[in-house]
Amino acid sequence: MRRSVSDLYMLMTDTEEGPYPYAGVPWFSTVFGRDALITAREMLWLDPAVARGVLLHLAANQATEFDPHTDAEPGKILHEVRYGEMAETGEVPFRRYYGSVDSTPLFVMLAGAYFERTGNREVLETLWPHVRAALDWIETYGDRDGDGFVEYGRRSDKGLANQGWKDSHDAVFHADGTLAKGPIALCEVQGYVYAARLAAAEIARELGHDGIAQEQARKASELKSRFDAAFWDDELGTYVLALDGDKRPCRVRSSNAGHLLWTGIVPEERAVTVIHTLMGPTSFCGWGVRTIAAGQARYNPMSYHNGSVWPHDNALIGAGLARYGFREQAARIFEGIFSAATYIDLRRLPELFCGFPRRETQGPTFYPVACTPQAWAAGAPLLLLQACLGLRFDAEARQVIFEQPILPEFLGEVVLRNLRLDGGSVDVALRRSGTHVVADVLRRDGPVRVIVTT
């Protein structure tokens, strides 16, 4: 945990708007939208100032015009920034590039989570026009064909072919291995949009825009039903990876479905089946959940996105498991990621490692050109710890809440120092006691209460 925190602040850069985590060393030492949004979410409980810096910087660079060369569309959130010769001369479109389909809903999600964590209304008011622009993008440019789902397809042949977090050229495919043709609607992106609409509803309600709040809540509910009908696959026991440009489902078992649990779009009656698939032996290799399950057409444990294990991917899955009450399974993922780190120099989690099955006395197989450190990999243990502890904050009531906390097998005690809410802070020690976890308040400064539910 200390290594992760150290790496995160080593990757932090001061922008005019506040701290911003660069994505990773050596390949991605620059501003990325998606990476920073997820990293800020992973460490939100620890340091919400990072989320504020990320949100304000991305708001300042939100697209306002249509530019096919850079995949920019009004309201869209940045994908990456590059300053090399090829970018400066326009040979590649990445000087300021907007080719990610998920940064925009993730931006709205983080804005809502930031307010829930801090209660900072001033930042919320600053962000509101940008949240509205992001919602407008989802409605117009995001939904290419008006079917209610958000799709992507590059506007220029120099842009990224795939624009989700799995952006390799071969990352989206059908059951027979043929590559999907766009515009492509990824399953997890619909979950992000669902969560973004709910977050926007809460933001609008707080700012007194009740009509917008009701509209966003209604659209979220409609999307939840429509999504389940279009993406659920009984035979797979999970949601399909994507719908292609002809609305044909990519019937592939993937880790993407775990992100759906994180967003809450999965109906309760489906959750057990999805979790059983994710934690089964073809998907969970012992170190974590593979990006693609063994036995799928393009499965390769040494590939970048088709069978490897990514710590940040597993952290979001773990948070999703905990959301549906499956903290024991979240702890299994945490144990796998922790054990993998014990075989790695400095216990520094890399961007990814190979998805070979775990064997006794042997560590994971390393991916040779993985970034290390990588921001969202470094943030993964923080989110997994939060998931296991059921840690959340009620800023208005000034409460730090632990809902049915558990500790993974390798961890008997954890001390969290300087947990801050407006007006005070606390130090809390959590210890395993039989089958329960008990909390002791070691220090209290101001009117902050600690609540533990069992």
VENTA-V953033 format. One record per residue. N is the residue number from 1. RES is the residue in one small letter. SS is DSSP state (2 for helix, 1 for strand, 0 for the rest). NEAR is the number of other ideal C-beta (glycine too) atoms within 8 Angstrom. Layout:
n->N res->RES ss->SS near->NEAR
n->N res->RES ss->SS near->NEAR
This chain:
n->1 res->m ss->0 near->7
n->2 res->r ss->2 near->5
n->3 res->r ss->2 near->11
n->4 res->s ss->2 near->13
n->5 res->v ss->2 near->11
n->6 res->s ss->2 near->8
n->7 res->d ss->2 near->12
n->8 res->l ss->2 near->14
n->9 res->y ss->2 near->7
n->10 res->m ss->2 near->7
n->11 res->l ss->0 near->15
n->12 res->m ss->1 near->11
n->13 res->t ss->1 near->9
n->14 res->d ss->1 near->6
n->15 res->t ss->1 near->9
n->16 res->e ss->0 near->4
n->17 res->e ss->0 near->9
n->18 res->g ss->1 near->12
n->19 res->p ss->1 near->10
n->20 res->y ss->1 near->15
n->21 res->p ss->1 near->15
n->22 res->y ss->0 near->14
n->23 res->a ss->0 near->16
n->24 res->g ss->1 near->16
n->25 res->v ss->0 near->11
n->26 res->p ss->0 near->5
n->27 res->w ss->0 near->7
n->28 res->f ss->1 near->12
n->29 res->s ss->0 near->9
n->30 res->t ss->0 near->10
n->31 res->v ss->0 near->12
n->32 res->f ss->1 near->11
n->33 res->g ss->2 near->15
n->34 res->r ss->2 near->12
n->35 res->d ss->2 near->13
n->36 res->a ss->2 near->15
n->37 res->l ss->2 near->16
n->38 res->i ss->2 near->13
n->39 res->t ss->2 near->17
n->40 res->a ss->2 near->15
n->41 res->r ss->2 near->13
n->42 res->e ss->2 near->13
n->43 res->m ss->0 near->13
n->44 res->l ss->0 near->14
n->45 res->w ss->0 near->11
n->46 res->l ss->0 near->6
n->47 res->d ss->0 near->6
n->48 res->p ss->2 near->10
n->49 res->a ss->2 near->8
n->50 res->v ss->2 near->16
n->51 res->a ss->2 near->14
n->52 res->r ss->2 near->13
n->53 res->g ss->2 near->14
n->54 res->v ss->2 near->16
n->55 res->l ss->2 near->15
n->56 res->l ss->2 near->13
n->57 res->h ss->2 near->14
n->58 res->l ss->2 near->15
n->59 res->a ss->2 near->12
n->60 res->a ss->2 near->8
n->61 res->n ss->0 near->8
n->62 res->q ss->0 near->13
n->63 res->a ss->0 near->12
n->64 res->t ss->0 near->4
n->65 res->e ss->0 near->6
n->66 res->f ss->0 near->6
n->67 res->d ss->1 near->9
n->68 res->p ss->2 near->7
n->69 res->h ss->2 near->9
n->70 res->t ss->2 near->13
n->71 res->d ss->0 near->18
n->72 res->a ss->1 near->10
n->73 res->e ss->0 near->11
n->74 res->p ss->0 near->11
n->75 res->g ss->0 near->14
n->76 res->k ss->0 near->15
n->77 res->i ss->0 near->15
n->78 res->l ss->0 near->15
n->79 res->h ss->0 near->14
n->80 res->e ss->1 near->12
n->81 res->v ss->1 near->11
n->82 res->r ss->0 near->11
n->83 res->y ss->0 near->7
n->84 res->g ss->0 near->6
n->85 res->e ss->2 near->6
n->86 res->m ss->2 near->8
n->87 res->a ss->2 near->13
n->88 res->e ss->2 near->8
n->89 res->t ss->0 near->6
n->90 res->g ss->0 near->8
n->91 res->e ss->0 near->6
n->92 res->v ss->0 near->8
n->93 res->p ss->0 near->13
n->94 res->f ss->0 near->9
n->95 res->r ss->0 near->11
n->96 res->r ss->1 near->9
n->97 res->y ss->1 near->14
n->98 res->y ss->0 near->15
n->99 res->g ss->0 near->12
n->100 res->s ss->0 near->13
n->101 res->v ss->0 near->12
n->102 res->d ss->0 near->14
n->103 res->s ss->2 near->16
n->104 res->t ss->2 near->15
n->105 res->p ss->2 near->15
n->106 res->l ss->2 near->16
n->107 res->f ss->2 near->18
n->108 res->v ss->2 near->15
n->109 res->m ss->2 near->15
n->110 res->l ss->2 near->15
n->111 res->a ss->2 near->14
n->112 res->g ss->2 near->14
n->113 res->a ss->2 near->12
n->114 res->y ss->2 near->15
n->115 res->f ss->2 near->16
n->116 res->e ss->2 near->10
n->117 res->r ss->2 near->12
n->118 res->t ss->2 near->12
n->119 res->g ss->0 near->8
n->120 res->n ss->0 near->10
n->121 res->r ss->2 near->9
n->122 res->e ss->2 near->6
n->123 res->v ss->2 near->13
n->124 res->l ss->2 near->13
n->125 res->e ss->2 near->8
n->126 res->t ss->2 near->8
n->127 res->l ss->2 near->13
n->128 res->w ss->2 near->10
n->129 res->p ss->2 near->6
n->130 res->h ss->2 near->10
n->131 res->v ss->2 near->13
n->132 res->r ss->2 near->8
n->133 res->a ss->2 near->11
n->134 res->a ss->2 near->17
n->135 res->l ss->2 near->14
n->136 res->d ss->2 near->10
n->137 res->w ss->2 near->14
n->138 res->i ss->2 near->14
n->139 res->e ss->2 near->7
n->140 res->t ss->2 near->9
n->141 res->y ss->2 near->9
n->142 res->g ss->2 near->12
n->143 res->d ss->0 near->13
n->144 res->r ss->0 near->8
n->145 res->d ss->0 near->6
n->146 res->g ss->0 near->5
n->147 res->d ss->0 near->6
n->148 res->g ss->0 near->7
n->149 res->f ss->0 near->11
n->150 res->v ss->0 near->12
n->151 res->e ss->0 near->14
n->152 res->y ss->1 near->14
n->153 res->g ss->0 near->9
n->154 res->r ss->0 near->12
n->155 res->r ss->0 near->7
n->156 res->s ss->0 near->10
n->157 res->d ss->0 near->4
n->158 res->k ss->0 near->6
n->159 res->g ss->0 near->13
n->160 res->l ss->0 near->10
n->161 res->a ss->0 near->7
n->162 res->n ss->0 near->12
n->163 res->q ss->0 near->14
n->164 res->g ss->0 near->15
n->165 res->w ss->0 near->7
n->166 res->k ss->0 near->10
n->167 res->d ss->0 near->11
n->168 res->s ss->0 near->10
n->169 res->h ss->0 near->6
n->170 res->d ss->0 near->9
n->171 res->a ss->0 near->11
n->172 res->v ss->0 near->14
n->173 res->f ss->1 near->13
n->174 res->h ss->0 near->13
n->175 res->a ss->0 near->8
n->176 res->d ss->0 near->5
n->177 res->g ss->0 near->7
n->178 res->t ss->0 near->6
n->179 res->l ss->1 near->8
n->180 res->a ss->0 near->12
n->181 res->k ss->0 near->7
n->182 res->g ss->0 near->10
n->183 res->p ss->0 near->9
n->184 res->i ss->1 near->15
n->185 res->a ss->1 near->11
n->186 res->l ss->1 near->14
n->187 res->c ss->2 near->16
n->188 res->e ss->2 near->14
n->189 res->v ss->2 near->14
n->190 res->q ss->2 near->15
n->191 res->g ss->2 near->16
n->192 res->y ss->2 near->14
n->193 res->v ss->2 near->13
n->194 res->y ss->2 near->15
n->195 res->a ss->2 near->13
n->196 res->a ss->2 near->18
n->197 res->r ss->2 near->15
n->198 res->l ss->2 near->13
n->199 res->a ss->2 near->13
n->200 res->a ss->2 near->15
n->201 res->a ss->2 near->14
n->202 res->e ss->2 near->12
n->203 res->i ss->2 near->15
n->204 res->a ss->2 near->12
n->205 res->r ss->2 near->10
n->206 res->e ss->2 near->9
n->207 res->l ss->0 near->10
n->208 res->g ss->0 near->5
n->209 res->h ss->0 near->8
n->210 res->d ss->2 near->8
n->211 res->g ss->2 near->6
n->212 res->i ss->2 near->10
n->213 res->a ss->2 near->13
n->214 res->q ss->2 near->9
n->215 res->e ss->2 near->8
n->216 res->q ss->2 near->14
n->217 res->a ss->2 near->11
n->218 res->r ss->2 near->8
n->219 res->k ss->2 near->9
n->220 res->a ss->2 near->12
n->221 res->s ss->2 near->8
n->222 res->e ss->2 near->9
n->223 res->l ss->2 near->14
n->224 res->k ss->2 near->11
n->225 res->s ss->2 near->8
n->226 res->r ss->2 near->10
n->227 res->f ss->2 near->14
n->228 res->d ss->2 near->11
n->229 res->a ss->2 near->7
n->230 res->a ss->2 near->10
n->231 res->f ss->2 near->12
n->232 res->w ss->1 near->9
n->233 res->d ss->1 near->11
n->234 res->d ss->0 near->5
n->235 res->e ss->0 near->5
n->236 res->l ss->0 near->11
n->237 res->g ss->0 near->10
n->238 res->t ss->1 near->12
n->239 res->y ss->1 near->13
n->240 res->v ss->0 near->14
n->241 res->l ss->0 near->12
n->242 res->a ss->1 near->12
n->243 res->l ss->1 near->12
n->244 res->d ss->0 near->13
n->245 res->g ss->0 near->10
n->246 res->d ss->0 near->5
n->247 res->k ss->0 near->8
n->248 res->r ss->0 near->7
n->249 res->p ss->1 near->10
n->250 res->c ss->1 near->14
n->251 res->r ss->0 near->10
n->252 res->v ss->0 near->13
n->253 res->r ss->0 near->13
n->254 res->s ss->1 near->12
n->255 res->s ss->0 near->15
n->256 res->n ss->2 near->13
n->257 res->a ss->2 near->15
n->258 res->g ss->2 near->16
n->259 res->h ss->2 near->15
n->260 res->l ss->2 near->15
n->261 res->l ss->2 near->16
n->262 res->w ss->2 near->12
n->263 res->t ss->2 near->13
n->264 res->g ss->0 near->10
n->265 res->i ss->0 near->12
n->266 res->v ss->0 near->12
n->267 res->p ss->0 near->7
n->268 res->e ss->2 near->6
n->269 res->e ss->2 near->5
n->270 res->r ss->2 near->10
n->271 res->a ss->2 near->12
n->272 res->v ss->2 near->7
n->273 res->t ss->2 near->9
n->274 res->v ss->2 near->16
n->275 res->i ss->2 near->13
n->276 res->h ss->2 near->9
n->277 res->t ss->2 near->14
n->278 res->l ss->2 near->14
n->279 res->m ss->0 near->10
n->280 res->g ss->0 near->9
n->281 res->p ss->0 near->5
n->282 res->t ss->0 near->8
n->283 res->s ss->0 near->14
n->284 res->f ss->1 near->13
n->285 res->c ss->0 near->14
n->286 res->g ss->0 near->6
n->287 res->w ss->0 near->12
n->288 res->g ss->0 near->14
n->289 res->v ss->1 near->15
n->290 res->r ss->0 near->17
n->291 res->t ss->0 near->14
n->292 res->i ss->1 near->14
n->293 res->a ss->0 near->12
n->294 res->a ss->0 near->12
n->295 res->g ss->0 near->6
n->296 res->q ss->0 near->12
n->297 res->a ss->0 near->9
n->298 res->r ss->0 near->10
n->299 res->y ss->0 near->12
n->300 res->n ss->0 near->7
n->301 res->p ss->0 near->13
n->302 res->m ss->0 near->8
n->303 res->s ss->0 near->11
n->304 res->y ss->0 near->7
n->305 res->h ss->0 near->11
n->306 res->n ss->0 near->14
n->307 res->g ss->0 near->13
n->308 res->s ss->0 near->16
n->309 res->v ss->1 near->17
n->310 res->w ss->0 near->12
n->311 res->p ss->2 near->15
n->312 res->h ss->2 near->14
n->313 res->d ss->2 near->15
n->314 res->n ss->2 near->18
n->315 res->a ss->2 near->18
n->316 res->l ss->2 near->13
n->317 res->i ss->2 near->16
n->318 res->g ss->2 near->15
n->319 res->a ss->2 near->14
n->320 res->g ss->2 near->14
n->321 res->l ss->2 near->16
n->322 res->a ss->2 near->13
n->323 res->r ss->2 near->9
n->324 res->y ss->0 near->11
n->325 res->g ss->0 near->6
n->326 res->f ss->0 near->10
n->327 res->r ss->2 near->14
n->328 res->e ss->2 near->7
n->329 res->q ss->2 near->10
n->330 res->a ss->2 near->15
n->331 res->a ss->2 near->13
n->332 res->r ss->2 near->11
n->333 res->i ss->2 near->16
n->334 res->f ss->2 near->15
n->335 res->e ss->2 near->11
n->336 res->g ss->2 near->14
n->337 res->i ss->2 near->17
n->338 res->f ss->2 near->11
n->339 res->s ss->2 near->11
n->340 res->a ss->2 near->15
n->341 res->a ss->2 near->12
n->342 res->t ss->0 near->8
n->343 res->y ss->0 near->7
n->344 res->i ss->0 near->12
n->345 res->d ss->2 near->4
n->346 res->l ss->2 near->5
n->347 res->r ss->2 near->8
n->348 res->r ss->0 near->12
n->349 res->l ss->0 near->16
n->350 res->p ss->0 near->15
n->351 res->e ss->0 near->10
n->352 res->l ss->0 near->12
n->353 res->f ss->1 near->13
n->354 res->c ss->0 near->13
n->355 res->g ss->0 near->12
n->356 res->f ss->0 near->8
n->357 res->p ss->0 near->5
n->358 res->r ss->0 near->10
n->359 res->r ss->0 near->5
n->360 res->e ss->0 near->3
n->361 res->t ss->0 near->3
n->362 res->q ss->0 near->5
n->363 res->g ss->0 near->7
n->364 res->p ss->0 near->11
n->365 res->t ss->0 near->9
n->366 res->f ss->1 near->9
n->367 res->y ss->0 near->13
n->368 res->p ss->0 near->4
n->369 res->v ss->0 near->4
n->370 res->a ss->0 near->11
n->371 res->c ss->0 near->13
n->372 res->t ss->0 near->11
n->373 res->p ss->0 near->14
n->374 res->q ss->1 near->16
n->375 res->a ss->2 near->16
n->376 res->w ss->2 near->14
n->377 res->a ss->2 near->17
n->378 res->a ss->2 near->17
n->379 res->g ss->0 near->16
n->380 res->a ss->2 near->16
n->381 res->p ss->2 near->16
n->382 res->l ss->2 near->15
n->383 res->l ss->2 near->15
n->384 res->l ss->2 near->16
n->385 res->l ss->2 near->12
n->386 res->q ss->2 near->10
n->387 res->a ss->2 near->15
n->388 res->c ss->2 near->16
n->389 res->l ss->2 near->13
n->390 res->g ss->0 near->13
n->391 res->l ss->1 near->11
n->392 res->r ss->1 near->8
n->393 res->f ss->1 near->11
n->394 res->d ss->1 near->8
n->395 res->a ss->0 near->12
n->396 res->e ss->0 near->5
n->397 res->a ss->0 near->6
n->398 res->r ss->0 near->13
n->399 res->q ss->1 near->11
n->400 res->v ss->1 near->13
n->401 res->i ss->1 near->13
n->402 res->f ss->1 near->15
n->403 res->e ss->1 near->7
n->404 res->q ss->0 near->9
n->405 res->p ss->0 near->14
n->406 res->i ss->0 near->10
n->407 res->l ss->0 near->13
n->408 res->p ss->0 near->11
n->409 res->e ss->0 near->5
n->410 res->f ss->0 near->6
n->411 res->l ss->0 near->8
n->412 res->g ss->0 near->5
n->413 res->e ss->1 near->9
n->414 res->v ss->1 near->9
n->415 res->v ss->1 near->9
n->416 res->l ss->1 near->8
n->417 res->r ss->1 near->5
n->418 res->n ss->1 near->5
n->419 res->l ss->1 near->12
n->420 res->r ss->1 near->5
n->421 res->l ss->1 near->13
n->422 res->d ss->0 near->8
n->423 res->g ss->0 near->7
n->424 res->g ss->1 near->12
n->425 res->s ss->1 near->12
n->426 res->v ss->1 near->13
n->427 res->d ss->1 near->12
n->428 res->v ss->1 near->13
n->429 res->a ss->1 near->11
n->430 res->l ss->1 near->15
n->431 res->r ss->1 near->9
n->432 res->r ss->1 near->9
n->433 res->s ss->1 near->6
n->434 res->g ss->0 near->4
n->435 res->t ss->0 near->2
n->436 res->h ss->1 near->7
n->437 res->v ss->1 near->13
n->438 res->v ss->1 near->8
n->439 res->a ss->1 near->11
n->440 res->d ss->1 near->8
n->441 res->v ss->1 near->9
n->442 res->l ss->1 near->8
n->443 res->r ss->1 near->7
n->444 res->r ss->1 near->8
n->445 res->d ss->1 near->7
n->446 res->g ss->0 near->8
n->447 res->p ss->0 near->6
n->448 res->v ss->0 near->15
n->449 res->r ss->1 near->8
n->450 res->v ss->1 near->12
n->451 res->i ss->1 near->8
n->452 res->v ss->1 near->10
n->453 res->t ss->1 near->8
n->454 res->t ss->0 near->4
